[in-house]
């Protein structure tokens, strides 16, 4: 729902073209998150090893706090902490918080920029943490289990998650190439800078964020089955540890075999690696309610669009009148080129009619085909606490577009200006329609409120994280009033 820093567009385009093998496995290509494949499962022995790795690594992981936000880091020397460039970029103050509760001032020593998104910070006088051991990317195998320890906003502090290696790909240019490890470890905002560890407890990568939409590439429709919760399904990307350490001047810590990036291989691509897939719970909805919600979602999907801003996926919109799409103002703000992707994959240009915050609503004029019909409109005052609601949108963590979820209406807040519900959302859901079970739109999602998380570290290693935040939106009446005021609606 908030905007996330993305990599330079030229680098994204190059990354799509350059790929590499994972150890003995075939020439790798970016995996499709949410691919139709069997769920990744873990036996008791693998989970036990992952738990031991997490237990041993947790005390070496810190919360990196700046005047601009927070992320994760980990000890690589007696006074050095490795994190992401984007975690400390532009910060005037930096501190680290360790597992025992101490907060220590830190300073930036060196940053490598966004290629490979690494930065070294130092704690004067030392931090007293055990540096993590450095591993080898060259020895990774496809489907090999790995562990991440960090501070994802939807998981809690010092959360440990287990996943599997998908690919290792090349980024950058011939004179400055580095490797990126892609895995399906569950994560989220706040996990940037987390160590990615193999089951021997050695760091093989530095997580810098989830895999996002690529410029010019339409979101792929995902499962049509309505969900009661959002389980992050995106692949997590991590800079190879040796390349990150070299970039911040710590070549001496890199194993000799990792000090030179090997040449690009030429091998055929393997089948796609599935993202995490955990069956969605039914929650407290009976079969009849789920069936009605499914029918609402099925009817609404073709009227929901993915918004493109300067060629990249950037949120959700929906057809409110013939040739008119409504979304959020913050989704389109600052875009020099706007467009929409339809469910069938077509991309159409869009013209901004007007937008404003509050109510964080914008209207676009789009040359829509006749078969893409407006959604029927309802009335938010008719809602009662507990009423089931449906949302259809493009949450990036779902791994695919046109994600449909069911939740419940909570309340109208801020004097009726804010519609709060438990429909599953997340970044990319901004602009999604909120529908009642009669199929009418009662609100437009624009943001979210994080769930209450347990204080202190989360000890158990997990195979999935569940987003239980509250979706917040503008009531449909406010959207209509603004649309009429700017002449977008009659």
N, C-alpha and C positions, 0 to 999 in steps of 0.2 A: 504494500500500500504506500510505503514511502519509496523515494527514488534511491537507487543504489549506484555507486560509482561503477562505470564500465570501462573496459580496456579501450585503448585507441582503436578506431574502426579499421585502420589499415592492418593492424596486428591481428584483429579478429579474422579478416579476410585471409591473411597469410596462414593463420593457424588452421583454417579449414582446408588448406591445400597441402600443408606439410604434416605428415604423420609418421609414426615409428612403431616398431614392434615391442611387445612386452616379453622380454626374455626369449624363450623358445617359441612363443606364439607368433601368429602371422602378423604381417604388416597391419598396424592398428589404424582405425579411423574413429572419430568421435562416436560414442555409443548413443543410441536413442534412449533417453530417459523414458521410463514407462513402457518399454517395448513389450509386445505380447509374448511373454516367455514365462517359464515356471518361476515361482518365487525363490529367491535366494534363501537357503536355510543353513543353519549352523548346528553341528552336533555338540554334545555336551563337552567333549574334549576341547573343541575350538573355542567355545564360550569360556571355559575355565582358563585357557591360556590367555584369551583376550582380557579377562578380569585381572589376571596376575600382571599383565603388561600395564593396564590402566592403574592398578594400585601402586606399582613401582614408579610410574611416570608422573602421577598426579602432583607430587610435591615439587616437581621441577617446572611445573606450568604456572603461569601468573596471569592475572588480569592486567592488561595494559590500559591505563586510564589517561585521557588527555582532556584539554578544555573543549575539544570538539567531539568527543565520543569515547568508545571503549572497544577493545578487542582482546586478543589472546597473544601470549608470547611464551617462550620457553628458554631455559638456561642452556647456553652452549659453551660458556666459560665461567671462570670464577666471578666475573663482574658483568658478563655480556648476556643480553637477552635478544633472541631473534624474533622478529615479528614481521608484519607486512608493511610495506611503504604506505599504503593507503590508510593504515590505522593511525600513523603518526604524522602524515602529511599535513603541513600547515599548523601543527600544534605549537603553542607557545609554552605549554607546561605538559610534562609527562611524568607519570608515576606508575609504579607497579604494586599490585596487591598480591601477597603470597598466601599460600594455603593456611598458614597459622594466623592470618589476620593482619600481619604487618603491612603498612603502606610505606614504600620506599621511593624517594625522589629519583628520577632517572633523566638522562640526557641523550639526545640523538648523536650517535657517532658517525654513522654513514648510512646512506640510503641508495638503493639501486633503481629507484623509480618503479614504474609499472612493469619493467622487464628485468627481472622476474618478480616484481612486487615484493621485495625484501628490504628490511631495514634492521640495523643493529643499534640497540640502545644499551647504555651502560649505567650501572648503579655504582656510584662512588663508594669506595670502601668495600665493595663486594656485596653480594646478596645472600650468601650462605646456602645457596641451593646446589644440588648435585647436577652438573651438566648431563644432558641426555647423550647417549652414545649415537654416533653417526653411522648410518647404514649405506647400502648400495642400491641404487635404482636399477643397475644393470642385472641384478639377480632376481628382479620381480617377475612373477608369473601371473598370467591372466587367471582371474578367479581366486588368487591368493588372498587370504583374510588379512585385514589391516585394522588398526584401531586409531581413533582420533580422540584427543582429550582437549576440551576447550570450554567455552562459555556461550553456547548458542542461546539466544533469547528465549526460544521456546523449550529449552531443555534444562536450564539451570546452570549454575556455576560448577566448574570442574566436572562437567558431564563427559562420560566416556561412551563412545558408540563404536560398533563394529560393522564393517562392510567388506567389500571385495574389490580388488583391482580390476579395472576395465581395460584401460589403455595407457600407454605412455606416448605422448605426441611431442613434436618439435615446434618451437615457437621462435620468433626472431628472424635474424638474417644470417647469411653464411659466416659473416665475421663476428656475430654475436648471437649464437644460438643457445637455447636452453631447453630443457625437457620439462614436461608437465605431466604429472601423474593424475589420472582420472579414476575415481572410485565411487562406489555408491554408499559410502559412510553417511548416515543421516547427520544433518547439521542445519545451519541457519545463521542469520545475522548475529554477530558477536563471536563467531568461531574463527574469524579471520586471524591468521597467525598461529593457529593450532598445529601441533606436530602430528604428522601421520606416521604411525609406527608399524613395523612388521611384528610378527608374533615372537621374535627374539628380543623385542623391546628397543630396537634401534630405529632412529628417525629416518624415513625415506622421503619425506616431503613436508612442505610448509603450506597448509591450506590457505588459499586466498579468496575463496568464494565459490558459489554454485555456478554451474554452467547455465548461461542465459541465452536468450534468443539472439540470433545472428542477423546482422543487417541484410535486408532483402529476402530473408527466409520466413515464410509464413509459419505461424504456430500450427502444429499438427493436432487435429482433434483427438482427444483421448477417449477413455471408456465412456460409454453412454449411461452406465449404471450410476444412479445417484448415490452420493457418499454422505456419511454423517459426520465425518471429520476429515481434516486435511493432514495426510502423512507426507512429509517432504519426499518427493520422488525425483528430484534433480540430482545429477551427478556433481560431486564435489571435485574441484580442481585444486591441485597443489603443485607448487614449483618443486622440482627435484632438489633435495637437500644440498647436494654437492654444488649445484649451480647457484642456489641461493647464497650459500656460504662464500663461494668465490666472488659473487657480485658485491658483497659487503666487506671484502678484504680478509676473509678468514680461510684462505686456501690451505693453510697448514692443518686445518681440522678435517679436510676432505680426504677420504681414502685415495691412495695413488691411482687406483683404477678408475676413479670417478672424476679425475681432474680435467679430462678431455672429453668433450661431447662426441660420441661416435658418429660416423657418417650416416646419412639417411639410407635406410635399407629399401629394397625393392621387392616386396612380397605382396601376395593377394590379401585382401581384407578378410578378417574373421567375421562370423555372425555377430550381431549386436549383443551387448551385455545388458541384462535387465537392470533397471534401477531397483531400489528397495521396493518390495511389494508385500504389504501386510493386509490381509482381508479387513475391510472396513467393518466396524461394529454397527449393529442396528440401533445402538443407543436406546432410548426409551420410546421409539416409534413402532407402532404395530404395523402389520403387513398392509392393512388397508390404507393407512396414512402414507406409507412408503410408496405404495402403488399410485396413489393420487399425485404425490410429489414427482414421481418418475414421469407420469403423463404430462405434468406441467412443464418439466424440464425438456421433455422431448419436443413439445410444441414450441417452446421458446428458443431453442438452440439456433434455428435458422435466422432468427431476428437479432441475434447477438453477434457482435463483430469484435475483432482484435484491432486495436488502434496502433498505427505505425506513426512514429515521430522521427523524422529524418531517416526513414528507412528501417528503423529498428522497432521491434515489438515493445509497446510501452503502456499497456493497460487495456481496458475493456470499454465497449460502448454498446448501444442497442438502438434499434429503430423506434422512434417515438411518433413519427409522422412520415408520410411519403417523402422520400428524399432527405429526411432529417435524422441525424444520429445524435444522441445525447451521451456525454461522458463527463469526466471531471475536468475542471479547469487546470489542475496541476498536472494532468496527463498530457495536455497539449501545449502547456505554457512553454514559450521559448522555441517551439518547433518552427523551422523554416519550411519544412515540407511535411504535410500531414496526409494520411491515407487510412484505409480500413481493409482488413482481410475478411472475406466472407467465409462461411463454413465450408464452402466448396473449394476454397483455396484461391479464389480470384482476389486480386488487389485493385482497389479503386481509389482515385484521388479524392481528397476531402478539402473543403474550404471552411475555415473558421468563421462562424457568424458572430460569436461573442462568448465571453466567459467571465466568471467573477467568483471571488471567495469573500465572504460566504455568498451562496451556499455550496461553493466548490462544484459548480456546474458549468459545462460548456456545450454549445450546440454547433454541429458541423453540417454542411450541405454536401451531400454525396449523391452521385448519379447511380442510384440503386436500381437493380433490375426489378421488374414488376412482381416477381414471385417472392421477393423479400419484404414481408409485410410488417407494419408497426405492431408492437405489443399492445394489448388492451391495458387501460389504465384503471387503477383502483383508488381506494381512499385509506390513508394511514389512520385516521381517527377511528376506523372500525376495528382496529387491531386490539386484542386483549392479551395480557401477559400469558405466555405459554403457547400462543397460536403458532402452528407450524409455518415456516417460511422457506422459500427456495431461492437460491442464487445460482446464476450461470455466468461464468467468467473465465478469465485467463490467469489464474494465480500461477506465478512462475514456479513455485515449489511443487506444483502438481505434476510437472514434467510434460504436460500436454495441455492443449487448449480446450475451451468449451466445457470446463469442469463444472459439474452440477452438484450442489450440496443442499442438504436439508438441515434446518436448525429451528430455533424458537424465538419468537419476539420476546424481548425483555421489557423494554420501556421506552417511552418518549422522554428524552432528556433535554436539558437546557431550554426549558419553556416550550418544548415541542419542535425545536429546530434540529434535533438529533434522534435518529431512529437506531436503537441498539438491539442487536440480535446475536444469536450464536451460529449463524450460517458460517461455514468454513470459507475463509478468504486468504489474504496474504498479498504480498507485493504482486502487482499485475491484475488484482481484482478490482482496483479502482475503476469506477464507472459501471460496475456490474448492476443489473437490475435485481431488485429484491421483490419476489412475487409471493402472493398468498396462494392458498391451495385452489382458489377459483381461477388461477391463471392470470390475474391482473397485477400490474406493477404498483407497489406501494412505497418504494424508496429506491435510492441510488447509493451504493456503497462508495465511500470516499476515504475511509481510514480504518484503523483498528486500535483497540486497547489491549495491551498484553495481559495475559493471564497472570494470576498470582503464582509465583514459583516458590519452591521450598528454599528457606534460608540455608546458606552453607553448601558444601559440596554434595553432589549426588554420587553415592558410592557404587551403585550397581551399573555394570556395563549394559547398554541397551542396543537393540537391533532396530529400533525405530523411535521417532519423536513425533508427538502429536501436538498440532497447533490448536490450542483451546482459547485463543484470544477472542475478544468481542468485536464483531463487525459493526462499524458505525457508518451511518449514511444520512443523506438528506431525504426528508419525506417527499413524496412525489408532488405534493402541492407546491413546495418551494421551487422545485424544478420547473413546474408548469408556469408559475408566476414569473420566473426569470425569463423563460422562453417567450412568453407573451410580451414582456417589457422590451425585449430587444428585437421583436418582430420575427422571431424564428418560428413561432406558433401562432395560429389565429386566435 
